[in-house]
Amino acid sequence: MAELTALESLIEMGFPRGRAEKALALTGNQGIEAAMDWLMEHEDDPDVDEPLETPLGHILGREATSSEEVPGSAAGEGKPALSEEERQEQTKRMLELVAQKQREREEREEREALERERQRRRQGQELSAARQRLQEDEMRRAAEERRREKAEELAARQRVREKIERDKAERAKKYGSMGTRPSPPAAEPGPVPSSPSQEPPTKREYDQCRIQVRLPDGTSLTQTFRAREQLAAVRLYVELHRGEEPGGGQDPVQLLSGFPRRAFSEADMERPLQELGLVPSAVLIVAKKCPS
């Protein structure tokens, strides 16, 4: 059974004649399969239908010999013509080959698309991991900053306590050792007749007290102290926060209670606020201490 030439087969499969001739020439007339591969790979090229500049009879700069097949020439004139049935059978085989090439191309494109999707997901995972590491670093820095601030706050409180202790020692050295005035013994409460219908009220215990201190210039200071802190802490607070007096000197302050009127002594400075009856709140007055 005679067969169609490669050019005729490509034309029978629906390829334009110029495009088929170009595919055969550029593949070195290696057969219809190589030409079909070229056509399918370059079908979207903008210049796929442009004619070749080199004549089809010239291959690598030499004239085509009589034994070489030139697309479109009469090389196949000696072959007997194909019948319609043979032509249809050969066209069918060519179309099956085209379909196979098309399936191979689609499979290759599908594999490439899957590979691109895997790369995209991998890049997304890497970006998410980098973002999570950044958030963890920010949280770690914030925790370190909170620990540093807390340590500075504790150090500041320690410095205040140390200053109070130094102030107590300096005042004891300045005024000499003074005996602590014994506090009067608390009177023992007499027996209270029990009432079956009423129980004695429970005394509330306070652990803090609010002290307002009125200064000689008419201003006032307000601060909250622990109920077991000594009165010396209040005096130190006043001395640290009162304004400069005329003349640049700072005399020791003397604290007075508002009502009933009472002047607190050096011995009272060592007593806790709770014991002095200043809990839960009290108003104190600052007066200049008279020189002895």
Stockholm file with secondary structure:
# STOCKHOLM 1.0

chainA/1-292         MAELTALESLIEMGFPRGRAEKALALTGNQGIEAAMDWLMEHEDDPDVDEPLETPLGHILGREATSSEEVPGSAAGEGKPALSEEERQEQTKRMLELVAQKQREREEREEREALERERQRRRQGQELSAARQRLQEDEMRRAAEERRREKAEELAARQRVREKIERDKAERAKKYGSMGTRPSPPAAEPGPVPSSPSQEPPTKREYDQCRIQVRLPDGTSLTQTFRAREQLAAVRLYVELHRGEEPGGGQDPVQLLSGFPRRAFSEADMERPLQELGLVPSAVLIVAKKCPS
#=GR chainA/1-292 SS CCCCCHHHHHHHTTCCHHHHHHHHHHTTTCCHHHHHHHHHHSTTCTTTTSCCSSCTTEETTEECCTTSCCTTSSTTTTSCCCCHHHHHHHHHHHHHHHHHHHHHHHHHHHHHHHHHHHHHHHHHHHHHHHHHHHHHHHHHHHHHHHHHHHHHHHHHHHHHHHHHHHHHHHHHHHHCCCCCCCCCCCCCCCCCCCBTTBCCCCCCCCSEEEEEEECTTSCEEEEEEETTSBHHHHHHHHHHHSCCCTTSCCCCEEEEETTTTEECCTTGGGSBTTTTTCCSEEEEEEEECCCC
#=GC SS_cons         CCCCCHHHHHHHTTCCHHHHHHHHHHTTTCCHHHHHHHHHHSTTCTTTTSCCSSCTTEETTEECCTTSCCTTSSTTTTSCCCCHHHHHHHHHHHHHHHHHHHHHHHHHHHHHHHHHHHHHHHHHHHHHHHHHHHHHHHHHHHHHHHHHHHHHHHHHHHHHHHHHHHHHHHHHHHHCCCCCCCCCCCCCCCCCCCBTTBCCCCCCCCSEEEEEEECTTSCEEEEEEETTSBHHHHHHHHHHHSCCCTTSCCCCEEEEETTTTEECCTTGGGSBTTTTTCCSEEEEEEEECCCC
//
